[in-house]
């Protein structure tokens, strides 16, 4: 089971940390409660800034707005 859940919406994402309950629905590529780290060629790390939980996700899971910001 993934510790951080990403749900796609029409104009953005819903990001929820199952570990601490931290949640965010950003309208821009700038997160307040999560951070994109260590972007690689095909994947990135998404970290919760509250409890420091992190998961590695493929860039294809991000919308095009977040994908360009992460690269």
C-alpha angles and dihedrals in degrees: 000000000000118000093211120045123205117197121184121227130183094264105021144335139291111222120189131178111215092195099063104005095247110157137180139176103195120196093194131042089259113096122206100193101024134048135208109224139179099007111203132186095279106007145039137196118244112202130191108227093207103056099009093238111156138189132186113233134181114252088237089073090065121077117249091262092058092039093060091045092051095049 
